[in-house]
Amino acid sequence: MNLDYVDPDVAYLWGLILARGEFHVAGDTRRLIVQFPYRQTTIPGLNEIGTDRETAIRLGLDEIRNRVQELLETTVAIDRGQHMVTLRAVFTRNTIGWRDLRYLTQERGHYTEFEIPDFAFDFEREILVELIRGFADASSDPNPADADRNGIHRVVLQVQFGNWRIPIQLCRLLQVNLQVPVSHILWGHPNMRAPGGGKGWAKETRIRIYAQDFEPIGYYFRFKRQAFEQLVCLNRNEGARAGKFCNPKAKRVSSRSKKEAHPGEQDERLPVQIRGSHFDAYYQICRKLGCSQGKKPPQLEIFDDEDSE
């Protein structure tokens, strides 16, 4: 199929959809919905950022709506819900725009099902930057709370629980195609989120990237961009350097990083590739789920797994 229609605008919308999009069909009516949920009503911890999160999201979506509406040639609305702002496009015909989006998402209907298809890795850099930026605008919220143990700030791309494919694919796009190092992936797995038998482990997967490394991508949402720029500035003031590229093939867990077994290791919500297995470090999960990045050095390096929260 000719993919010449995938320009930066399409790629950005594609990223939004991969992060929090849904397709619905009822009779002749087709709907594309992209969710922008928020838990807190304020934006904490940073200076000169507006405090009303809902208003900030809606203002950002006003600009995006014009871009999407022109692209899809259909009506695009912004809906308000409880702790949620939604972008909604309605198609009364099976338009080319609708069909193109369905092809890019492989006819799947929900963000927990989407994947990044193999052909996406052949797109030029500008397209992939826009795709990741769209994903970030819908899934990432720059926040000082995401600093590492040493106080160096990170941004987090959140992949909703149930999608075990996109984290590996996003990491590959970032590291291999865009040369943006990924610091750490915190999987929604019992060994990573609740070692020792705790509950509440079925959470989103968090792809962590040091703020200064994410500068080639960034955000379109104004309040997110402002918060992000402040995090980058704080890191630079601390003398933070570029992060290291994750190389799962080179890593081995140290004895003091071993985690206790968890009954949730057998949970049916886990994909078959990792169900029934025990993990002491995130990169062990990455390898099991198909990560082929990096190479083995002459001698494996011993790593302590990074902070899991």
C-alpha positions in Angstrom: 0.0 0.0 0.0 1.2 3.5 -0.8 2.0 5.3 2.4 2.8 8.7 0.9 -0.2 10.2 2.8 1.7 9.7 6.1 2.9 13.3 6.5 3.8 14.9 9.9 0.1 15.8 10.6 -1.0 12.2 10.0 1.9 10.9 12.1 1.1 13.2 15.0 -2.6 12.1 15.0 -1.4 8.4 14.7 0.7 8.9 17.9 -2.3 10.3 19.8 -4.4 7.3 18.7 -1.7 4.8 19.7 -1.5 6.3 23.2 -5.2 6.7 24.0 -7.4 6.3 20.9 -10.5 4.2 20.2 -12.5 3.5 17.1 -16.2 2.9 17.3 -18.6 1.9 14.5 -22.4 1.9 14.9 -24.3 1.4 11.6 -23.1 4.1 9.2 -21.6 6.2 11.9 -17.9 5.9 12.7 -16.2 7.6 15.6 -12.6 8.2 16.5 -12.1 9.1 20.2 -8.8 10.1 21.9 -8.9 10.4 25.6 -6.8 12.9 27.7 -7.4 11.8 31.3 -6.0 13.5 34.3 -6.0 12.6 38.0 -4.9 15.8 39.6 -6.7 19.1 38.9 -3.6 21.2 39.4 -0.1 21.1 37.9 2.2 20.9 40.9 5.8 21.7 41.6 6.8 24.0 38.8 6.9 27.7 38.5 4.8 29.9 36.2 2.5 27.0 35.0 -1.2 27.5 35.0 -2.8 25.5 37.8 -6.1 24.4 36.1 -5.2 21.1 34.3 -8.5 20.7 32.6 -8.4 24.2 31.1 -4.7 23.7 30.0 -5.7 20.5 28.2 -8.7 22.1 26.5 -6.6 25.0 25.3 -4.0 22.6 23.9 -6.7 20.6 22.2 -8.2 23.7 20.6 -5.0 24.1 18.5 -4.9 20.3 17.8 -8.5 20.2 16.8 -7.9 22.7 14.0 -5.0 20.6 12.7 -7.0 17.3 13.0 -10.2 18.8 11.5 -8.4 20.0 8.4 -6.6 16.7 8.0 -9.7 14.5 8.3 -12.2 16.9 6.7 -14.9 16.1 9.3 -16.3 17.6 12.5 -14.0 17.3 15.5 -15.4 18.1 19.0 -13.8 18.5 22.4 -15.9 16.9 25.2 -15.5 17.4 28.9 -16.0 14.6 31.4 -15.0 13.9 35.0 -11.2 13.9 35.1 -11.2 13.5 31.3 -11.1 15.6 28.2 -11.9 13.9 24.9 -11.2 14.7 21.3 -14.0 13.2 19.1 -14.2 13.0 15.3 -17.4 11.7 13.7 -17.4 10.2 10.2 -20.7 9.6 8.4 -19.0 8.0 5.4 -16.2 5.5 5.0 -13.8 8.2 4.0 -10.2 7.9 2.8 -9.1 9.5 6.0 -11.0 6.9 8.1 -9.7 4.0 6.0 -6.1 5.3 6.2 -6.2 5.5 10.0 -7.7 2.1 10.2 -4.9 0.7 8.1 -2.2 2.4 10.2 -3.8 0.8 13.3 -4.2 -2.6 11.6 -8.0 -2.5 12.0 -7.7 -2.8 15.7 -10.1 -0.7 17.8 -8.5 0.2 21.2 -5.3 1.5 22.6 -4.7 -1.7 24.5 -4.7 -3.6 21.2 -2.6 -1.3 19.0 0.9 -2.0 17.8 3.5 -0.1 15.8 3.6 -2.0 12.5 6.9 -3.0 10.9 6.6 -0.6 8.1 6.7 2.4 10.5 10.3 1.8 11.2 11.2 2.7 7.6 9.7 6.2 7.9 12.0 9.2 7.8 13.0 10.9 11.0 10.5 13.8 10.8 7.6 11.4 10.7 8.8 9.4 13.6 9.4 12.5 15.7 5.8 13.5 15.1 4.5 10.1 16.0 6.4 10.0 19.3 5.4 13.6 20.0 1.7 12.7 19.5 2.1 9.7 21.8 3.8 12.0 24.4 1.0 14.6 24.3 -1.6 12.0 25.0 0.3 9.9 27.5 3.0 11.9 29.2 2.8 14.6 31.9 6.2 16.1 32.8 6.4 16.1 36.5 9.2 16.7 39.1 8.0 13.5 40.9 9.5 11.4 38.1 13.1 12.3 39.1 15.5 9.4 39.7 17.2 8.6 43.0 19.8 11.3 42.3 17.2 14.0 41.6 17.8 14.0 37.8 14.5 14.6 36.1 12.9 12.2 33.6 9.8 12.3 31.4 7.6 9.2 31.3 5.6 7.8 28.3 2.8 5.8 29.8 1.5 2.7 28.0 -1.8 1.5 29.4 -2.0 -1.8 31.2 -2.9 -4.6 28.8 -0.7 -3.5 25.9 2.5 -5.5 26.1 3.7 -4.8 22.6 4.0 -1.1 22.2 6.6 -0.5 25.0 9.2 -2.6 23.1 8.3 -1.0 19.8 8.5 2.6 21.2 11.8 1.9 22.8 13.2 0.6 19.5 11.9 3.7 17.6 13.4 6.0 20.2 16.8 4.3 20.6 17.5 2.9 17.1 15.6 5.2 14.8 15.9 8.5 16.7 19.0 7.9 18.9 17.1 8.9 22.0 18.3 6.8 25.0 15.7 5.1 27.2 16.7 5.0 30.8 14.4 2.4 32.2 11.0 0.7 31.6 8.8 0.1 34.6 6.5 -2.7 33.6 3.1 -3.3 35.1 4.2 -6.7 36.4 4.0 -8.0 39.9 7.7 -8.5 40.3 8.3 -4.8 39.3 5.4 -3.1 41.0 4.7 -5.2 44.0 7.5 -7.6 44.8 6.9 -9.8 47.8 3.2 -10.4 47.2 1.6 -7.0 47.3 -1.5 -6.0 45.4 -2.2 -3.2 42.9 0.6 -4.2 40.5 -1.6 -4.1 37.3 -0.6 -0.6 36.3 0.5 1.2 33.2 4.0 0.6 31.8 6.2 3.6 32.3 9.0 4.3 29.7 11.4 6.6 31.4 13.7 9.0 29.5 15.9 11.7 30.9 14.5 15.1 30.2 17.5 16.4 28.3 17.5 13.3 26.1 13.9 13.9 25.1 14.5 17.4 23.7 14.5 16.3 20.1 10.9 15.2 20.6 9.2 17.5 23.2 5.5 18.4 23.4 3.0 20.5 21.5 0.7 21.1 24.5 1.9 24.5 25.9 1.6 23.6 29.6 3.5 20.3 29.0 6.1 22.1 27.0 6.7 24.7 29.7 6.9 22.0 32.4 9.3 20.0 30.3 11.6 22.9 29.5 11.8 23.6 33.3 12.8 20.0 34.0 15.5 20.2 31.3 16.8 23.4 32.8 16.9 21.9 36.3 18.9 18.9 34.9 21.4 21.2 33.2 21.9 23.2 36.3 22.7 19.9 38.1 25.2 19.1 35.3 23.3 16.1 34.1 24.8 14.4 31.0 23.1 12.5 28.3 21.7 9.2 29.4 23.1 5.8 28.4 21.3 3.7 25.8 19.6 0.6 27.3 21.4 -2.5 26.2 19.4 -5.5 27.6 21.9 -8.0 26.1 24.7 -6.7 28.3 22.9 -6.8 31.6 22.9 -9.3 34.4 21.2 -8.8 37.8 23.4 -8.6 40.9 22.6 -10.9 43.8 21.3 -8.1 46.0 18.8 -7.1 43.4 16.9 -10.4 43.5 13.2 -10.1 44.1 10.8 -12.4 46.0 8.3 -14.5 44.1 4.8 -13.2 43.7 1.6 -15.2 43.2 0.6 -12.8 40.4 3.3 -14.2 38.2 0.7 -16.7 37.1 -2.0 -14.1 36.4 -4.0 -14.6 33.2 -3.7 -10.9 32.4 0.0 -11.4 31.7 0.9 -12.3 28.2 1.9 -15.9 27.6 5.5 -15.0 26.8 6.0 -14.0 30.5 3.2 -15.7 32.4 4.6 -18.1 35.0 8.1 -16.6 34.9 9.9 -14.7 37.6 11.8 -11.5 36.9 14.4 -9.6 38.9 14.8 -6.7 36.5 12.9 -4.9 33.8 15.2 -5.8 31.0 14.6 -9.5 31.6 10.9 -8.8 30.7 12.1 -6.8 27.7 14.1 -9.7 26.4 11.2 -12.1 26.9 8.8 -9.8 25.0 11.1 -9.7 22.0 13.6 -6.9 22.5 16.6 -7.6 20.3 18.4 -4.3 20.8 22.1 -4.0 21.8 24.8 -6.6 21.7 26.6 -8.8 24.2 30.0 -7.5 25.3 32.9 -9.9 25.9 31.9 -10.0 29.6 28.4 -9.4 30.8 28.0 -6.3 33.0 26.4 -6.6 36.4 23.7 -4.1 37.1 21.6 -3.2 40.1 18.1 -2.8 38.8 17.0 0.8 38.9 14.3 2.2 41.2 11.1 0.5 40.5 8.8 3.4 41.4 
